[in-house]
Amino acid sequence: MTAPLTILGTGMAGIQLARQVRARDAARPITLITADSGDDYSKPMLSTGFAKGLPPSRLASRDALSLAESLEAVVRTHTRVTAIDPTARRLALGTETLPYSELVLATGAAPVAPFTIPPGLDKRVFSINDLDDYRAFHAALERLARPARVAIIGSGLVGCEYANDLVAGGHGVTLIAPEPTPLSRLLPDTLGNALSDAFHEAGIALETGHTLAALGDAGDQVMLTLDDDRTLEADLVLVATGLVPRTGLAEAAGLAVGSGGVHTDRYLATSAPGIHALGDVACVDGVNAMYVQPLQVGAKALAATLTGTPTPVTYGPWPILVKTPLLPVVALPPDQTPARWRIEGEGRDWSALAEDENGRMIGFALTGACVRRKVELARAAPALLI
């Protein structure tokens, strides 16, 4: 019998890996351990649910029991691993200990807030990183029984997608961020301004170029004070200020860890024998790629490695499709600061090619009708890991 496999996490990474391993080995014992409900769902769908009027129950394709049955695996829900002992190959789950043979860390990344949430506002200030978070935010909107005014802190990928989704679902949205234009890490200013215009026309209030100075309780509203001392009120606040890999367990266990995640080689092996890392928590040969396509590539390669065919991860270019129907956006961010952006277009249809000092394309950004160029440009773009 092949060695049992234990996977920490039932997000996209953990479930994709379990499926890939099961497809290659029908008999291998697999245990998935998760601190949440263990439902099987597509995380990218979370930022499309309000426009479609989908309750949380419609976003899960199966619950944990059905997932376990489909994988012929053990799925332990609402179970928090508190320590890893790499020498004894044991997990601590509070007072319980659980041996493992081969372990995969698929613990993902956690939202980070650059401010403290005052006591009493925890029922009105949210972040959404999984289906349980979506349930809590959706329930808060339902309790209002009317269209809400939602303040979103952060204008990156998550903030912009939820701004588009919530306004399409009939809610009022204010987007607050220090950058001058939305998606500033993906789009040069010309394209960011086009997205700003599309948001403004849809009724999204933009407070770009400003940071949040304070949150306060204003009765049934949340009071937001900006860095210029102006105040805004909102029913709910959604914090979308970025994610950091969940490396605490690995670091406490003595594994090599950095700001980009748990360090692995191209085979996703960590510095501890018998432990691999996958998905948002992994820094693969110096690259942390918190996107769906690299995750899928990694799951497939690791499943092959764990079932007897050592397979290194290779990442081709992965264009990011931003879910902002108000203005379609596709981007392949360069892995270095471009020497220049070559920008062409008009109105809201823009192509921007990032070039190095030798004129070589190292990334691109597209809006509007120009997103149809994504396949052509992706083929010409350099791979990050080859």
N, C-alpha and C positions, 0 to 999 in steps of 0.2 A: 504494500500500500504506500502511495506517495505521502510525504509529510503533510500534516494538517496545515492549513493556511489561516491566519488570523488577520483581519483587515479592520483598522480603526477608522471609522467614518462611513456613512452611507449617503454621502453626496454623490455627485456625478462621477468623481474619480473612483470611490470605493465600489459603487454598484457596477460601473463599466468594467472595472478589473474583475470583479466576481463573475460577471457574465462571460468575459473573454476566457477566464480560466476554466469555467464550467464547460464552455464549448470545446475546449481542448482536452479536458479530463473529466469524464462523467462521474467519477467515483471519489475524487479528492474531497476530504472533509474541509468545509469552509465555514468560518465563523465571522460574522460582521458585528462590530460593537459600535453603538452610537449613543451620544448623549441626548439626541432628540427623538422624534417619533418614528423615524425609520421609514417614512413613506417614500415611495418611488415616484419622483417627479422630475420635470425638466426645469432646472434653475433659470435658464433664460426666459422661460414663460412667465416668471413672476412679474416682470416689468411690462407685461402685455395684458394682464388680467383685468384691470379696471376698465380699460376701453371696451373690452369684450363682455363686461359684466359677469366675470367668472368668480364664483365663491371659491374659497380654498379647497373645498371637496372636489371641485371640478378640475383642479390643477394636478391632483395626485392620480397617477394611472393605476396604482395599487397600494394597499396598505402594507405594513411590515409583515403581517402574517402571509399575505398573498405573495409578497416578494420572497420570503423564505421558501415557500412552496415552489415557486417558479425556479429558484436557484438550487433547490434541494440543499439548503444551507441553514445554519442557525443564525438568527438575527436577534441580537440583544438590544432592546431599545431603552431609552432613558437610563443608560448605564454609563457612568463617567469613570474612565481610567485615570487613576491618580498618580501612578508611577510605573516606569518600565525598568526592569532589572535585566540588562543585556547579558550579564555573565550567567545568571541562573536561568535566563529565558523565561521570566515570569512577569505577569502584569499584576499590579495592585488595583483592585476595584473597591476602594474604601477598605473595609476589613477583610474582604475576600481576595484570594490570590488565584491566578489563572495561568497555567503554563502555556507557552506557545512554542512552536517549532520554527515556523517562518512567519514574520510579521511585516505588514505593510502599513505605513503611516499615510493615511489619506484624510487628514484632519482639516484640510482646507485653510482658509484665512478668516480672520475676524475683523469686523468693522472697528475703525479707530475714530474716536471723537476728540478734537483738539480743545475741548472744554468740558467742564463738569456739569452734569445735569443736576439742578437743585432738587432737594427733597420735595416730594409732592408732585413733581412733573413727570415722573416715570411712566404714567399712564397716558401721557400726551406727547412724549418725545420718543421716537422710534428709529431703528435702523432695520433694514430688510436684507438678510443674508441667507435665509432659508425659508422653507415652507412654514415652520412654526412662527417665525417673525412675521411672515405675510398674514398668517391667521390673526395675530395680535393686532396688527395695523388695520386689517379689514374689519375686525370686530369693533375697533374704535370708530371707524367711519360709520359702521352700521348703527352704533349707539347714537350718533348725532341725528340720524333720520332725516338728513337734508344734505345738500351739497356742502362740502367743507372748504374752508380756506386752509391750504397746506403750505407751510414754508419749508422749502427744501434747502438744506445747507450743503453746498458742493455742486459744481457744474461739470463734473467729469462724466464718465460713461454712465454710471448708475444714476446720478442726479438728473442728467438730461433724459434718460429713458423713462424714469418715473415722472418727470415733469410732463413729458409728452403723453404718457399713459393716463395720468390723473386728469389732465385737462380734457383729454378725449373722453374720459368717463364722467365729465360734467362738473368737476371740482375746480375751484380757484387755486392757482399756484403762484407762489413767489419764489424765485430762484436766487439764492444769495451765495456769492463766491468772490474771492479776492482777485481772481483773474479777470482781465478786461473782456474776454469773450468765452462762450461755452466751449467745452472740449479742447481747451488750450494745449493739452499734451498731445492731441492727435491732429489738430487743424491749425494751419497758419491763420493769421488774423482775418484775411479776406474771406476765407471759408467760414471762420467762426462768426464773423459779422453776418453772413448770409443765414446761418442758423439762428442767430439772435433775432433777425428780422422775421423769420418764420415763427419763432416762439412768440414774439411781440404781437404779430397779427392774430395769433390764436388766443391771445388774452393772457399769456404768461407774463407776469411782472418780473423784470430782470433787475436785480440789485447786484450787478457785476462791479468789480472794483471795490468791493466792501467786505469786511469780515464781521462776524458776530462778536460783539463785545460782552453781551450778557443775555441770559434767559431769566424771565421772571414770571410769577404767577399773577395773572390779571383776572381772577375769578374763574369764569368758564373759558377764558382765552389764555394763550401763552403770549407774553410780552417779549419781543425780541428787540434788543438795543444794538444798533449797528455802530461801527467804529467812528462815525461822524455824529453820534449822539441822537440820531433819528430813531424813532421807535415804530415798530410794526406789530400788529396782532394777528394771531393765527389760531385756528382750532387745534391743529396738530402740527408737529414738526417732524420732518424726516431727515435724518442725518446721513449724508452720502459723501463723506470726506475721505474715503479710501479704506483699503484693507491691508492687514499685515498678516503674514503667515503664522499659523498657530504652532510655534516651535517650543513652547514651554516644556512639554513632556520630554521631547528629544534632548533639549539642553540639560534638563535635570538628570537625564540618564547618561550624560557625558558624550552624546553624539556631537559631531562637528556641525555647528550652526552659525549662520551669519544673518545679516539684515535681509538677505534675499530668500531665506528659508533654510531647511535642512539640506546640508550639502550632500550631493550624490554624484556618482560618475554617470557615464552614458547608459549604464545598465540599471540606473536608479538605485544602486546599492549605496547605503549610507556608510559611515565610518565604523559601524558595529556589525559584526557578522550576523547574518540571518535577518537583518532589518533593511527594508527598502522604503522609499518615500515616493509619493506620486501626487500630481496635481498641484494646487495652489501652494501647498506647504513645501514643495521640493524646489531646490535650486540646483538645476541639472547642468553640471560642468560650467557653473557660473551664470546660468540663465534661469531666471524665474519668469514663467510665462503663464499668467493667470487668465487664460482664454480657453474656449471649448476645444478648438482644433488641436492645440498641443496636448491637452489632457487626453483626448481620444487616441492620439498617436502614442502617448506614453503608456496608456492602459494596454494597448495592443502589444507593444514591445515587451512590457513587463510580464504580461500573461505568457508570452512565448518563453521568456527567460525562466519564469517560475515552473514551467512545465517541460523543461529540459532542452530548450533551444535558445541559448544565450543570444539576445538581440539588442544591440545598442539603439538608443533613441536618436532619430534624426528628425529635425524640424525643417520643413520647407517654409517658404513664406506663408504667413497666415493673415490674410486681410480680415480686419475687424468690421463686421456689419453692425452698425449702431441702429438700435430699434427706435428711430425717431421718424415716423411716417410724415410728420409735418415737413421735414426735409430729409430725404434719404442721405445717409452718410456711410462711406466706406473708407477705411484708412489702414495703411500698413506703416506704423510708426518706425522711423529709422532708429537703429541702435547706437547712433552717434549724432552729435549736433551737426545739422547740414551746413555746408558752406553757403548754400543758397536754396531758395524755393523757386522753381519755375512755374509760374501760375498763369493759367489761361482760362477764359470763359467770360460769362456775363450773367447778369441777374443773379440767379441762385444756382446756376449750373457751372461748377468750377472743377478744374483739374489742377492739382498742385503736385509737382514732382520734386522730391527732396534729392539734392545732388551733393556729392562730396567735392573736394577741391579739384578733382580730375574730371568733373562732369559726369561721373557715374551715378546712376539712380540708386539710392539707398532706401527709398521709401516713397509713399505717396498718400494723398488724401483726395477724396472725390465727394462732390455733393450733387444733388438733383439728378438731372438726366445723365450726368457724367459717370454715375456709379456703374453704368453698363461697361465701363472700361476695366473693371476690377480683374477679370480673368486675364485679359491681355497684359496688364501691368504686373499682376502677380507672377506670371510666367517669366517676366523679365527681371524681377526683383531678386536680390540675393537672399539665400537662406541664412537663418541665424545659427542653426546647428546642422552641419552636414556630415 
